[in-house]
């Protein structure tokens, strides 16, 4: 019979599977999923998820999680458990994307001219929308005055709520549809789902506000990486695919499938401006966990509270990170998702960010992308070390201030709201330890 020519790159797949396995074990997660795409062609370069199964022995679980799931079924219904084990979460699962969706809101705002990078915003810690007070993640120490570009770096929710309000429901929905969240991607894989989007008629001010920062909307990983790849490809949306040709039984190529452009979603100018903003998120903002000296990497973190039985589940999160590189000529977009991490952290920046960094640090040299160091990066490579101060038992705002005075950062996630009055009860690294300047310190709070 004929053979398939896949878009999967075996080297990138190897790096991806290695990073996924490491993250799965390190974060003690329910699941870790990673997809990598060439934004210019729609080619899926790698795709991996843990836990998985052995295709050569597909009914024998190799992870305890799946054995436990299968044990819940009697023999006649066990096929349901097998279907769960065989499903591909990259195309079949939906989730709330959290702050990664802010790249979509930003693109729509810039394209429609309702916001530009230098526009000033003032964060007071919250906004009251439709009679409901919606907090910024840093409500305890508001961002204050900032430009729009800085608002994206800071992942400041009030900034995006304001942009969505300027767009209005109709325009926001035009872009949700244009970016493909109301349709399946049409990838050549079975079992694809599509996102869950409110009926436009039922969207009020609160729903519009929360949608702007990735809540009140569910997407598949494939939908999201296609949308972000569209921004990385000068605004042109490509058809995702895993098959690019066919061979005969002797290995001769009998058909090559050309990449398919679906539509122009935003202008090349908007896409270029968004790449600069996405790069600043990694180099200056909350996406620093994916920063690699010498490489121009863009990205956005996301941490979304899981919805279980129609309600947000306390303490259960889906953490994600979208990485794009290099931002001046994007060759790869990578989406990493960590479902229910139960390790030392449950933040997108600290669970999914390192996955992006690990994959990019190996894939970019493989793709022939040469590092180019800025003068600042050259100095950074020769930076000094500082002693971690003791900030235990301090209120969060005092602790953060002391860390900043020591040229250190608190590892806080923009999507996790820390209750007012929280105090630091522990930290890592511990006080007295020497670390590099600008290192992030993990903080643990009493509530």
LINMOGI-V817025 format. One record per residue. N is the residue number from 1. RES is the residue in one small letter. D_CENTER is the distance of its C-alpha to the mean C-alpha in Angstrom with 1 decimal. Layout:
n->N res->RES d_center->D_CENTER
n->N res->RES d_center->D_CENTER
This chain:
n->1 res->x d_center->39.8
n->2 res->x d_center->37.3
n->3 res->x d_center->34.2
n->4 res->x d_center->30.6
n->5 res->x d_center->29.0
n->6 res->x d_center->25.3
n->7 res->x d_center->22.5
n->8 res->x d_center->21.1
n->9 res->x d_center->21.8
n->10 res->x d_center->23.3
n->11 res->x d_center->22.5
n->12 res->x d_center->18.8
n->13 res->x d_center->18.9
n->14 res->x d_center->20.8
n->15 res->x d_center->18.4
n->16 res->x d_center->15.5
n->17 res->x d_center->17.6
n->18 res->x d_center->18.8
n->19 res->x d_center->15.4
n->20 res->x d_center->14.5
n->21 res->x d_center->17.9
n->22 res->x d_center->17.8
n->23 res->x d_center->14.6
n->24 res->x d_center->16.2
n->25 res->x d_center->19.4
n->26 res->x d_center->18.2
n->27 res->x d_center->16.2
n->28 res->x d_center->18.7
n->29 res->x d_center->16.1
n->30 res->x d_center->17.1
n->31 res->x d_center->14.8
n->32 res->x d_center->12.3
n->33 res->x d_center->11.1
n->34 res->x d_center->10.1
n->35 res->x d_center->10.9
n->36 res->x d_center->12.1
n->37 res->x d_center->13.8
n->38 res->x d_center->16.5
n->39 res->x d_center->15.9
n->40 res->x d_center->19.6
n->41 res->x d_center->20.9
n->42 res->x d_center->18.3
n->43 res->x d_center->19.1
n->44 res->x d_center->16.9
n->45 res->x d_center->17.4
n->46 res->x d_center->16.3
n->47 res->x d_center->15.1
n->48 res->x d_center->15.5
n->49 res->x d_center->15.3
n->50 res->x d_center->17.3
n->51 res->x d_center->19.7
n->52 res->x d_center->21.3
n->53 res->x d_center->24.9
n->54 res->x d_center->27.7
n->55 res->x d_center->28.4
n->56 res->x d_center->32.0
n->57 res->x d_center->32.5
n->58 res->x d_center->30.1
n->59 res->x d_center->31.9
n->60 res->x d_center->31.8
n->61 res->x d_center->28.8
n->62 res->x d_center->27.8
n->63 res->x d_center->25.6
n->64 res->x d_center->27.2
n->65 res->x d_center->24.5
n->66 res->x d_center->25.7
n->67 res->x d_center->29.3
n->68 res->x d_center->29.0
n->69 res->x d_center->27.6
n->70 res->x d_center->30.4
n->71 res->x d_center->33.0
n->72 res->x d_center->32.3
n->73 res->x d_center->33.9
n->74 res->x d_center->37.6
n->75 res->x d_center->38.6
n->76 res->x d_center->38.9
n->77 res->x d_center->35.3
n->78 res->x d_center->33.7
n->79 res->x d_center->32.4
n->80 res->x d_center->29.8
n->81 res->x d_center->28.5
n->82 res->x d_center->28.5
n->83 res->x d_center->26.5
n->84 res->x d_center->23.8
n->85 res->x d_center->23.9
n->86 res->x d_center->24.0
n->87 res->x d_center->21.2
n->88 res->x d_center->18.2
n->89 res->x d_center->15.1
n->90 res->x d_center->13.1
n->91 res->x d_center->15.7
n->92 res->x d_center->17.4
n->93 res->x d_center->15.1
n->94 res->x d_center->13.7
n->95 res->x d_center->11.6
n->96 res->x d_center->10.8
n->97 res->x d_center->7.3
n->98 res->x d_center->8.1
n->99 res->x d_center->7.5
n->100 res->x d_center->4.9
n->101 res->x d_center->8.4
n->102 res->x d_center->10.3
n->103 res->x d_center->10.2
n->104 res->x d_center->12.2
n->105 res->x d_center->14.5
n->106 res->x d_center->15.1
n->107 res->x d_center->16.0
n->108 res->x d_center->18.3
n->109 res->x d_center->19.9
n->110 res->x d_center->20.7
n->111 res->x d_center->22.0
n->112 res->x d_center->24.2
n->113 res->x d_center->25.4
n->114 res->x d_center->24.8
n->115 res->x d_center->23.0
n->116 res->x d_center->23.1
n->117 res->x d_center->21.7
n->118 res->x d_center->24.8
n->119 res->x d_center->25.2
n->120 res->x d_center->25.9
n->121 res->x d_center->24.4
n->122 res->x d_center->25.6
n->123 res->x d_center->23.6
n->124 res->x d_center->26.1
n->125 res->x d_center->23.7
n->126 res->x d_center->23.6
n->127 res->x d_center->24.6
n->128 res->x d_center->27.0
n->129 res->x d_center->26.1
n->130 res->x d_center->28.6
n->131 res->x d_center->30.3
n->132 res->x d_center->27.2
n->133 res->x d_center->25.9
n->134 res->x d_center->22.1
n->135 res->x d_center->21.1
n->136 res->x d_center->18.9
n->137 res->x d_center->17.1
n->138 res->x d_center->19.6
n->139 res->x d_center->22.6
n->140 res->x d_center->24.7
n->141 res->x d_center->24.6
n->142 res->x d_center->23.7
n->143 res->x d_center->22.3
n->144 res->x d_center->25.5
n->145 res->x d_center->26.0
n->146 res->x d_center->23.2
n->147 res->x d_center->22.6
n->148 res->x d_center->19.9
n->149 res->x d_center->18.3
n->150 res->x d_center->18.5
n->151 res->x d_center->17.2
n->152 res->x d_center->13.9
n->153 res->x d_center->14.0
n->154 res->x d_center->15.0
n->155 res->x d_center->12.6
n->156 res->x d_center->15.9
n->157 res->x d_center->16.1
n->158 res->x d_center->19.7
n->159 res->x d_center->19.0
n->160 res->x d_center->16.8
n->161 res->x d_center->19.3
n->162 res->x d_center->22.0
n->163 res->x d_center->20.5
n->164 res->x d_center->20.2
n->165 res->x d_center->23.7
n->166 res->x d_center->25.0
n->167 res->x d_center->23.6
n->168 res->x d_center->25.0
n->169 res->x d_center->24.3
n->170 res->x d_center->25.8
n->171 res->x d_center->23.9
n->172 res->x d_center->20.5
n->173 res->x d_center->21.3
n->174 res->x d_center->22.5
n->175 res->x d_center->19.1
n->176 res->x d_center->17.3
n->177 res->x d_center->19.9
n->178 res->x d_center->19.9
n->179 res->x d_center->16.2
n->180 res->x d_center->17.1
n->181 res->x d_center->15.9
n->182 res->x d_center->19.5
n->183 res->x d_center->20.3
n->184 res->x d_center->19.5
n->185 res->x d_center->18.3
n->186 res->x d_center->21.6
n->187 res->x d_center->20.3
n->188 res->x d_center->23.3
n->189 res->x d_center->22.3
n->190 res->x d_center->23.8
n->191 res->x d_center->22.5
n->192 res->x d_center->19.9
n->193 res->x d_center->19.0
n->194 res->x d_center->18.0
n->195 res->x d_center->16.2
n->196 res->x d_center->18.1
n->197 res->x d_center->18.9
n->198 res->x d_center->21.7
n->199 res->x d_center->25.0
n->200 res->x d_center->25.3
n->201 res->x d_center->28.7
n->202 res->x d_center->27.4
n->203 res->x d_center->24.9
n->204 res->x d_center->26.3
n->205 res->x d_center->25.3
n->206 res->x d_center->23.4
n->207 res->x d_center->21.3
n->208 res->x d_center->20.7
n->209 res->x d_center->19.7
n->210 res->x d_center->17.2
n->211 res->x d_center->15.7
n->212 res->x d_center->15.1
n->213 res->x d_center->12.3
n->214 res->x d_center->10.9
n->215 res->x d_center->13.6
n->216 res->x d_center->16.7
n->217 res->x d_center->14.8
n->218 res->x d_center->13.6
n->219 res->x d_center->12.1
n->220 res->x d_center->12.0
n->221 res->x d_center->9.4
n->222 res->x d_center->12.1
n->223 res->x d_center->12.4
n->224 res->x d_center->8.9
n->225 res->x d_center->9.1
n->226 res->x d_center->12.7
n->227 res->x d_center->12.1
n->228 res->x d_center->10.0
n->229 res->x d_center->12.5
n->230 res->x d_center->15.2
n->231 res->x d_center->14.5
n->232 res->x d_center->14.5
n->233 res->x d_center->17.8
n->234 res->x d_center->19.9
n->235 res->x d_center->19.0
n->236 res->x d_center->20.3
n->237 res->x d_center->18.7
n->238 res->x d_center->19.6
n->239 res->x d_center->20.4
n->240 res->x d_center->18.2
n->241 res->x d_center->20.7
n->242 res->x d_center->21.6
n->243 res->x d_center->25.3
n->244 res->x d_center->26.8
n->245 res->x d_center->30.4
n->246 res->x d_center->33.3
n->247 res->x d_center->36.0
n->248 res->x d_center->39.4
n->249 res->x d_center->40.8
n->250 res->x d_center->41.8
n->251 res->x d_center->38.4
n->252 res->x d_center->39.3
n->253 res->x d_center->36.8
n->254 res->x d_center->38.1
n->255 res->x d_center->35.3
n->256 res->x d_center->32.3
n->257 res->x d_center->29.7
n->258 res->x d_center->28.7
n->259 res->x d_center->25.1
n->260 res->x d_center->25.0
n->261 res->x d_center->23.8
n->262 res->x d_center->23.3
n->263 res->x d_center->23.4
n->264 res->x d_center->22.9
n->265 res->x d_center->20.4
n->266 res->x d_center->20.6
n->267 res->x d_center->23.0
n->268 res->x d_center->22.6
n->269 res->x d_center->23.3
n->270 res->x d_center->20.4
n->271 res->x d_center->18.0
n->272 res->x d_center->19.5
n->273 res->x d_center->19.2
n->274 res->x d_center->15.5
n->275 res->x d_center->15.1
n->276 res->x d_center->17.2
n->277 res->x d_center->15.2
n->278 res->x d_center->11.8
n->279 res->x d_center->13.9
n->280 res->x d_center->15.4
n->281 res->x d_center->12.2
n->282 res->x d_center->12.1
n->283 res->x d_center->15.9
n->284 res->x d_center->16.8
n->285 res->x d_center->14.2
n->286 res->x d_center->11.7
n->287 res->x d_center->9.6
n->288 res->x d_center->12.9
n->289 res->x d_center->12.0
n->290 res->x d_center->11.1
n->291 res->x d_center->14.3
n->292 res->x d_center->17.0
n->293 res->x d_center->20.4
n->294 res->x d_center->21.8
n->295 res->x d_center->18.8
n->296 res->x d_center->17.1
n->297 res->x d_center->13.4
n->298 res->x d_center->11.1
n->299 res->x d_center->7.5
n->300 res->x d_center->5.7
n->301 res->x d_center->4.8
n->302 res->x d_center->5.0
n->303 res->x d_center->8.1
n->304 res->x d_center->10.2
n->305 res->x d_center->13.8
n->306 res->x d_center->14.8
n->307 res->x d_center->17.5
n->308 res->x d_center->20.5
n->309 res->x d_center->23.7
n->310 res->x d_center->22.7
n->311 res->x d_center->22.0
n->312 res->x d_center->19.3
n->313 res->x d_center->19.9
n->314 res->x d_center->20.8
n->315 res->x d_center->18.9
n->316 res->x d_center->16.6
n->317 res->x d_center->12.8
n->318 res->x d_center->9.8
n->319 res->x d_center->7.2
n->320 res->x d_center->3.7
n->321 res->x d_center->2.6
n->322 res->x d_center->3.7
n->323 res->x d_center->7.3
n->324 res->x d_center->10.5
n->325 res->x d_center->14.0
n->326 res->x d_center->16.6
n->327 res->x d_center->16.1
n->328 res->x d_center->19.8
n->329 res->x d_center->19.9
n->330 res->x d_center->16.6
n->331 res->x d_center->17.4
n->332 res->x d_center->14.2
n->333 res->x d_center->10.6
n->334 res->x d_center->8.6
n->335 res->x d_center->5.7
n->336 res->x d_center->6.1
n->337 res->x d_center->6.8
n->338 res->x d_center->9.5
n->339 res->x d_center->11.9
n->340 res->x d_center->14.4
n->341 res->x d_center->14.5
n->342 res->x d_center->18.1
n->343 res->x d_center->18.6
n->344 res->x d_center->19.1
n->345 res->x d_center->15.8
n->346 res->x d_center->13.4
n->347 res->x d_center->10.8
n->348 res->x d_center->7.1
n->349 res->x d_center->8.8
n->350 res->x d_center->11.5
n->351 res->x d_center->10.5
n->352 res->x d_center->7.4
n->353 res->x d_center->8.2
n->354 res->x d_center->11.6
n->355 res->x d_center->10.7
n->356 res->x d_center->9.4
n->357 res->x d_center->12.5
n->358 res->x d_center->14.8
n->359 res->x d_center->14.1
n->360 res->x d_center->14.3
n->361 res->x d_center->17.4
n->362 res->x d_center->19.2
n->363 res->x d_center->18.2
n->364 res->x d_center->18.8
n->365 res->x d_center->22.4
n->366 res->x d_center->22.9
n->367 res->x d_center->22.1
n->368 res->x d_center->24.7
n->369 res->x d_center->22.6
n->370 res->x d_center->24.8
n->371 res->x d_center->23.7
n->372 res->x d_center->25.2
n->373 res->x d_center->25.6
n->374 res->x d_center->26.2
n->375 res->x d_center->29.1
n->376 res->x d_center->26.8
n->377 res->x d_center->24.9
n->378 res->x d_center->28.3
n->379 res->x d_center->29.4
n->380 res->x d_center->26.2
n->381 res->x d_center->27.1
n->382 res->x d_center->30.4
n->383 res->x d_center->29.3
n->384 res->x d_center->31.2
n->385 res->x d_center->30.4
n->386 res->x d_center->30.8
n->387 res->x d_center->31.8
n->388 res->x d_center->29.4
n->389 res->x d_center->31.3
n->390 res->x d_center->32.0
n->391 res->x d_center->30.2
n->392 res->x d_center->30.7
n->393 res->x d_center->32.3
n->394 res->x d_center->31.2
n->395 res->x d_center->29.5
n->396 res->x d_center->25.9
n->397 res->x d_center->26.8
n->398 res->x d_center->29.6
n->399 res->x d_center->27.5
n->400 res->x d_center->24.9
n->401 res->x d_center->27.8
n->402 res->x d_center->29.5
n->403 res->x d_center->26.5
n->404 res->x d_center->26.1
n->405 res->x d_center->29.9
n->406 res->x d_center->29.5
n->407 res->x d_center->26.8
n->408 res->x d_center->24.2
n->409 res->x d_center->21.0
n->410 res->x d_center->20.0
n->411 res->x d_center->16.8
n->412 res->x d_center->15.7
n->413 res->x d_center->12.5
n->414 res->x d_center->12.5
n->415 res->x d_center->11.8
n->416 res->x d_center->14.6
n->417 res->x d_center->18.1
n->418 res->x d_center->20.7
n->419 res->x d_center->24.2
n->420 res->x d_center->26.8
n->421 res->x d_center->29.3
n->422 res->x d_center->27.0
n->423 res->x d_center->28.4
n->424 res->x d_center->27.2
n->425 res->x d_center->28.8
n->426 res->x d_center->27.4
n->427 res->x d_center->25.3
n->428 res->x d_center->24.2
n->429 res->x d_center->25.5
n->430 res->x d_center->28.9
n->431 res->x d_center->31.2
n->432 res->x d_center->33.3
n->433 res->x d_center->31.0
n->434 res->x d_center->30.6
n->435 res->x d_center->27.2
n->436 res->x d_center->26.2
n->437 res->x d_center->26.0
n->438 res->x d_center->22.7
n->439 res->x d_center->21.5
n->440 res->x d_center->19.3
n->441 res->x d_center->21.3
n->442 res->x d_center->20.0
n->443 res->x d_center->21.9
n->444 res->x d_center->23.1
n->445 res->x d_center->24.7
n->446 res->x d_center->27.7
n->447 res->x d_center->26.1
